[in-house]
Each structure stands twice: as structure tokens, then as C-alpha cells.
Amino acid sequence: MITAGRFLLRICCDSAVASDDAIRVLRAFSDLSPDVLVKVHSTPICYFLWNLHALLFERCKTIASTVEQLQSTAYWDQLVKITIARLKDARSYQQKLDGLVLAGAVAVLIPSRLPLLRRELLFWHEDARPIVKLVTRLTFVPSYFAFQGLALVSAPIPRAEFRARQKELRQKLSEYSEVGPALKAIADRL
């Protein structure tokens, strides 16, 4: 369901799809039960949220101005609980990275849940450096969200390292064949 949703949401970003159809798809997939998300790996949830945001940002602003407005506070709180549970259960560095990518996506795309996310992440007392090394294998969007997730759980990074991360993200973005408005908006934050 989530994979099909991501696919349809991405297709609807194209202006060749009628606006009414794009809105219909956005409404259908923004109404998914959080119970569906519990059964899905962190990475597809992150991409699903991203595709929901991209479609909303690029074609459907008449429906809502943010992804957050598509669902209730209780829904997003449930997503935060799912995210925290994934991070608490994570054993490998890859699982921790996947959880932090999702945490970063939640932090960026549902900003009102940021205080709850920060409060719930107080349990984290791990060295993030091994996870940072794994980020280099990711493409731009998950890398961006990974760094946002890492910012929630680690100390501020030195300025030189921050610049290196910005440069790395810009390089990853340059590898995309298409850069739509949603990607451009994130790139402008760098």
C-alpha cells in the first residue's frame, strides 16, 4: 500500500496529470490509518511522507499548505510513537540510521511534533559517528533527513564538518536528473 502510494504520489507531481486527479490521489493517501504505518519499514514511510509533501507542495496547495494539515495531531503523535519505538528497538547501525531518517522527516515535514520528538529522544546516548558514515551511501532526500535526525540526538557539529555535510548534500542533489520545486525548496535551506 505504501509503495503503491509513493508511486502514485510521485506520478501526480507531473503536470501531465490532471489537477483534480492529483488532488484525489493526495486525499486518498493522506487518509491512511497509522495502523498501516506500524507494519511498514522506516524507509518507505519516510519516502511516503516525502512524496506526500512533494505533491502537496508542487500541485495541491489548495488542499492544505503543509503535510501536517492533512491529518490530526493524534495521527502525527502516533507517527512519532512509531518512530521512537523503531529507534528504541534498533540494534544495528543501519536500523538506527533508518530510524533517524524517519525522525528527520517527521521533524522537517511535521514541525509541530518537534518538541514531542525531542522529548521522546532523550533516551539516546550513543556516539553518532558510525551512523554518519552510513549516510554517505544514501541519496539526497534520505541524507538530508538523516542529518536532520542526527541533529535531534547529537551535539552541535563543528563549523568545518557542517560545511562538509552541506557540500556532500549539494553533490548528492546534483546527481538527480530532475529537481522539482519540493527538492529545490530543501536545497535552498542548505
MODELLER restraints for C-alpha pairs under 7 A, 6 or more apart:
rsr = mdl.restraints
at = mdl.atoms
rsr.add(forms.Gaussian(group=physical.xy_distance, feature=features.Distance(at['CA:2:A'], at['CA:44:A']), mean=6.88, stdev=0.5))
rsr.add(forms.Gaussian(group=physical.xy_distance, feature=features.Distance(at['CA:2:A'], at['CA:48:A']), mean=6.53, stdev=0.5))
rsr.add(forms.Gaussian(group=physical.xy_distance, feature=features.Distance(at['CA:3:A'], at['CA:44:A']), mean=6.88, stdev=0.5))
rsr.add(forms.Gaussian(group=physical.xy_distance, feature=features.Distance(at['CA:5:A'], at['CA:29:A']), mean=6.42, stdev=0.5))
rsr.add(forms.Gaussian(group=physical.xy_distance, feature=features.Distance(at['CA:6:A'], at['CA:47:A']), mean=6.91, stdev=0.5))
rsr.add(forms.Gaussian(group=physical.xy_distance, feature=features.Distance(at['CA:6:A'], at['CA:48:A']), mean=5.06, stdev=0.5))
rsr.add(forms.Gaussian(group=physical.xy_distance, feature=features.Distance(at['CA:6:A'], at['CA:51:A']), mean=5.87, stdev=0.5))
rsr.add(forms.Gaussian(group=physical.xy_distance, feature=features.Distance(at['CA:9:A'], at['CA:25:A']), mean=6.80, stdev=0.5))
rsr.add(forms.Gaussian(group=physical.xy_distance, feature=features.Distance(at['CA:9:A'], at['CA:26:A']), mean=6.81, stdev=0.5))
rsr.add(forms.Gaussian(group=physical.xy_distance, feature=features.Distance(at['CA:9:A'], at['CA:51:A']), mean=5.72, stdev=0.5))
rsr.add(forms.Gaussian(group=physical.xy_distance, feature=features.Distance(at['CA:9:A'], at['CA:52:A']), mean=6.27, stdev=0.5))
rsr.add(forms.Gaussian(group=physical.xy_distance, feature=features.Distance(at['CA:9:A'], at['CA:55:A']), mean=6.22, stdev=0.5))
rsr.add(forms.Gaussian(group=physical.xy_distance, feature=features.Distance(at['CA:10:A'], at['CA:51:A']), mean=5.82, stdev=0.5))
rsr.add(forms.Gaussian(group=physical.xy_distance, feature=features.Distance(at['CA:10:A'], at['CA:55:A']), mean=6.94, stdev=0.5))
rsr.add(forms.Gaussian(group=physical.xy_distance, feature=features.Distance(at['CA:12:A'], at['CA:22:A']), mean=5.06, stdev=0.5))
rsr.add(forms.Gaussian(group=physical.xy_distance, feature=features.Distance(at['CA:12:A'], at['CA:55:A']), mean=6.71, stdev=0.5))
rsr.add(forms.Gaussian(group=physical.xy_distance, feature=features.Distance(at['CA:13:A'], at['CA:55:A']), mean=5.12, stdev=0.5))
rsr.add(forms.Gaussian(group=physical.xy_distance, feature=features.Distance(at['CA:13:A'], at['CA:58:A']), mean=6.47, stdev=0.5))
rsr.add(forms.Gaussian(group=physical.xy_distance, feature=features.Distance(at['CA:13:A'], at['CA:59:A']), mean=6.43, stdev=0.5))
rsr.add(forms.Gaussian(group=physical.xy_distance, feature=features.Distance(at['CA:23:A'], at['CA:60:A']), mean=6.08, stdev=0.5))
rsr.add(forms.Gaussian(group=physical.xy_distance, feature=features.Distance(at['CA:26:A'], at['CA:52:A']), mean=6.90, stdev=0.5))
rsr.add(forms.Gaussian(group=physical.xy_distance, feature=features.Distance(at['CA:30:A'], at['CA:70:A']), mean=6.14, stdev=0.5))
rsr.add(forms.Gaussian(group=physical.xy_distance, feature=features.Distance(at['CA:34:A'], at['CA:75:A']), mean=6.61, stdev=0.5))
rsr.add(forms.Gaussian(group=physical.xy_distance, feature=features.Distance(at['CA:34:A'], at['CA:78:A']), mean=6.72, stdev=0.5))
rsr.add(forms.Gaussian(group=physical.xy_distance, feature=features.Distance(at['CA:34:A'], at['CA:79:A']), mean=6.85, stdev=0.5))
rsr.add(forms.Gaussian(group=physical.xy_distance, feature=features.Distance(at['CA:37:A'], at['CA:45:A']), mean=6.89, stdev=0.5))
rsr.add(forms.Gaussian(group=physical.xy_distance, feature=features.Distance(at['CA:38:A'], at['CA:82:A']), mean=6.49, stdev=0.5))
rsr.add(forms.Gaussian(group=physical.xy_distance, feature=features.Distance(at['CA:42:A'], at['CA:98:A']), mean=5.87, stdev=0.5))
rsr.add(forms.Gaussian(group=physical.xy_distance, feature=features.Distance(at['CA:42:A'], at['CA:99:A']), mean=6.13, stdev=0.5))
rsr.add(forms.Gaussian(group=physical.xy_distance, feature=features.Distance(at['CA:42:A'], at['CA:102:A']), mean=5.97, stdev=0.5))
rsr.add(forms.Gaussian(group=physical.xy_distance, feature=features.Distance(at['CA:43:A'], at['CA:98:A']), mean=6.04, stdev=0.5))
rsr.add(forms.Gaussian(group=physical.xy_distance, feature=features.Distance(at['CA:43:A'], at['CA:102:A']), mean=6.83, stdev=0.5))
rsr.add(forms.Gaussian(group=physical.xy_distance, feature=features.Distance(at['CA:46:A'], at['CA:102:A']), mean=5.21, stdev=0.5))
rsr.add(forms.Gaussian(group=physical.xy_distance, feature=features.Distance(at['CA:46:A'], at['CA:105:A']), mean=6.12, stdev=0.5))
rsr.add(forms.Gaussian(group=physical.xy_distance, feature=features.Distance(at['CA:52:A'], at['CA:67:A']), mean=7.00, stdev=0.5))
rsr.add(forms.Gaussian(group=physical.xy_distance, feature=features.Distance(at['CA:53:A'], at['CA:67:A']), mean=5.62, stdev=0.5))
rsr.add(forms.Gaussian(group=physical.xy_distance, feature=features.Distance(at['CA:54:A'], at['CA:182:A']), mean=5.23, stdev=0.5))
rsr.add(forms.Gaussian(group=physical.xy_distance, feature=features.Distance(at['CA:57:A'], at['CA:182:A']), mean=6.21, stdev=0.5))
rsr.add(forms.Gaussian(group=physical.xy_distance, feature=features.Distance(at['CA:58:A'], at['CA:181:A']), mean=6.18, stdev=0.5))
rsr.add(forms.Gaussian(group=physical.xy_distance, feature=features.Distance(at['CA:58:A'], at['CA:182:A']), mean=6.54, stdev=0.5))
rsr.add(forms.Gaussian(group=physical.xy_distance, feature=features.Distance(at['CA:64:A'], at['CA:70:A']), mean=6.71, stdev=0.5))
rsr.add(forms.Gaussian(group=physical.xy_distance, feature=features.Distance(at['CA:67:A'], at['CA:109:A']), mean=6.47, stdev=0.5))
rsr.add(forms.Gaussian(group=physical.xy_distance, feature=features.Distance(at['CA:67:A'], at['CA:110:A']), mean=6.84, stdev=0.5))
rsr.add(forms.Gaussian(group=physical.xy_distance, feature=features.Distance(at['CA:68:A'], at['CA:109:A']), mean=6.94, stdev=0.5))
rsr.add(forms.Gaussian(group=physical.xy_distance, feature=features.Distance(at['CA:68:A'], at['CA:110:A']), mean=5.14, stdev=0.5))
rsr.add(forms.Gaussian(group=physical.xy_distance, feature=features.Distance(at['CA:80:A'], at['CA:117:A']), mean=6.35, stdev=0.5))
rsr.add(forms.Gaussian(group=physical.xy_distance, feature=features.Distance(at['CA:83:A'], at['CA:99:A']), mean=6.30, stdev=0.5))
rsr.add(forms.Gaussian(group=physical.xy_distance, feature=features.Distance(at['CA:83:A'], at['CA:102:A']), mean=6.59, stdev=0.5))
rsr.add(forms.Gaussian(group=physical.xy_distance, feature=features.Distance(at['CA:83:A'], at['CA:103:A']), mean=6.21, stdev=0.5))
rsr.add(forms.Gaussian(group=physical.xy_distance, feature=features.Distance(at['CA:84:A'], at['CA:120:A']), mean=6.81, stdev=0.5))
rsr.add(forms.Gaussian(group=physical.xy_distance, feature=features.Distance(at['CA:86:A'], at['CA:99:A']), mean=5.87, stdev=0.5))
rsr.add(forms.Gaussian(group=physical.xy_distance, feature=features.Distance(at['CA:87:A'], at['CA:96:A']), mean=5.86, stdev=0.5))
rsr.add(forms.Gaussian(group=physical.xy_distance, feature=features.Distance(at['CA:87:A'], at['CA:99:A']), mean=5.24, stdev=0.5))
rsr.add(forms.Gaussian(group=physical.xy_distance, feature=features.Distance(at['CA:90:A'], at['CA:96:A']), mean=5.33, stdev=0.5))
rsr.add(forms.Gaussian(group=physical.xy_distance, feature=features.Distance(at['CA:93:A'], at['CA:131:A']), mean=5.88, stdev=0.5))
rsr.add(forms.Gaussian(group=physical.xy_distance, feature=features.Distance(at['CA:97:A'], at['CA:131:A']), mean=5.95, stdev=0.5))
rsr.add(forms.Gaussian(group=physical.xy_distance, feature=features.Distance(at['CA:97:A'], at['CA:146:A']), mean=6.91, stdev=0.5))
rsr.add(forms.Gaussian(group=physical.xy_distance, feature=features.Distance(at['CA:100:A'], at['CA:146:A']), mean=5.58, stdev=0.5))
rsr.add(forms.Gaussian(group=physical.xy_distance, feature=features.Distance(at['CA:100:A'], at['CA:149:A']), mean=4.61, stdev=0.5))
rsr.add(forms.Gaussian(group=physical.xy_distance, feature=features.Distance(at['CA:100:A'], at['CA:150:A']), mean=6.37, stdev=0.5))
rsr.add(forms.Gaussian(group=physical.xy_distance, feature=features.Distance(at['CA:101:A'], at['CA:142:A']), mean=6.04, stdev=0.5))
rsr.add(forms.Gaussian(group=physical.xy_distance, feature=features.Distance(at['CA:101:A'], at['CA:145:A']), mean=4.96, stdev=0.5))
rsr.add(forms.Gaussian(group=physical.xy_distance, feature=features.Distance(at['CA:101:A'], at['CA:146:A']), mean=4.12, stdev=0.5))
rsr.add(forms.Gaussian(group=physical.xy_distance, feature=features.Distance(at['CA:101:A'], at['CA:149:A']), mean=5.81, stdev=0.5))
rsr.add(forms.Gaussian(group=physical.xy_distance, feature=features.Distance(at['CA:103:A'], at['CA:149:A']), mean=5.17, stdev=0.5))
rsr.add(forms.Gaussian(group=physical.xy_distance, feature=features.Distance(at['CA:104:A'], at['CA:145:A']), mean=4.40, stdev=0.5))
rsr.add(forms.Gaussian(group=physical.xy_distance, feature=features.Distance(at['CA:104:A'], at['CA:146:A']), mean=5.81, stdev=0.5))
rsr.add(forms.Gaussian(group=physical.xy_distance, feature=features.Distance(at['CA:104:A'], at['CA:148:A']), mean=4.54, stdev=0.5))
rsr.add(forms.Gaussian(group=physical.xy_distance, feature=features.Distance(at['CA:104:A'], at['CA:149:A']), mean=3.84, stdev=0.5))
rsr.add(forms.Gaussian(group=physical.xy_distance, feature=features.Distance(at['CA:105:A'], at['CA:145:A']), mean=5.25, stdev=0.5))
rsr.add(forms.Gaussian(group=physical.xy_distance, feature=features.Distance(at['CA:107:A'], at['CA:113:A']), mean=6.84, stdev=0.5))
rsr.add(forms.Gaussian(group=physical.xy_distance, feature=features.Distance(at['CA:107:A'], at['CA:114:A']), mean=5.29, stdev=0.5))
rsr.add(forms.Gaussian(group=physical.xy_distance, feature=features.Distance(at['CA:118:A'], at['CA:152:A']), mean=6.37, stdev=0.5))
rsr.add(forms.Gaussian(group=physical.xy_distance, feature=features.Distance(at['CA:121:A'], at['CA:153:A']), mean=6.79, stdev=0.5))
rsr.add(forms.Gaussian(group=physical.xy_distance, feature=features.Distance(at['CA:124:A'], at['CA:153:A']), mean=6.33, stdev=0.5))
rsr.add(forms.Gaussian(group=physical.xy_distance, feature=features.Distance(at['CA:128:A'], at['CA:154:A']), mean=6.74, stdev=0.5))
rsr.add(forms.Gaussian(group=physical.xy_distance, feature=features.Distance(at['CA:135:A'], at['CA:143:A']), mean=5.79, stdev=0.5))
rsr.add(forms.Gaussian(group=physical.xy_distance, feature=features.Distance(at['CA:135:A'], at['CA:146:A']), mean=6.95, stdev=0.5))
rsr.add(forms.Gaussian(group=physical.xy_distance, feature=features.Distance(at['CA:139:A'], at['CA:172:A']), mean=6.00, stdev=0.5))
rsr.add(forms.Gaussian(group=physical.xy_distance, feature=features.Distance(at['CA:140:A'], at['CA:169:A']), mean=6.01, stdev=0.5))
rsr.add(forms.Gaussian(group=physical.xy_distance, feature=features.Distance(at['CA:140:A'], at['CA:172:A']), mean=5.01, stdev=0.5))
rsr.add(forms.Gaussian(group=physical.xy_distance, feature=features.Distance(at['CA:140:A'], at['CA:173:A']), mean=5.39, stdev=0.5))
rsr.add(forms.Gaussian(group=physical.xy_distance, feature=features.Distance(at['CA:144:A'], at['CA:169:A']), mean=6.93, stdev=0.5))
rsr.add(forms.Gaussian(group=physical.xy_distance, feature=features.Distance(at['CA:166:A'], at['CA:190:A']), mean=6.19, stdev=0.5))
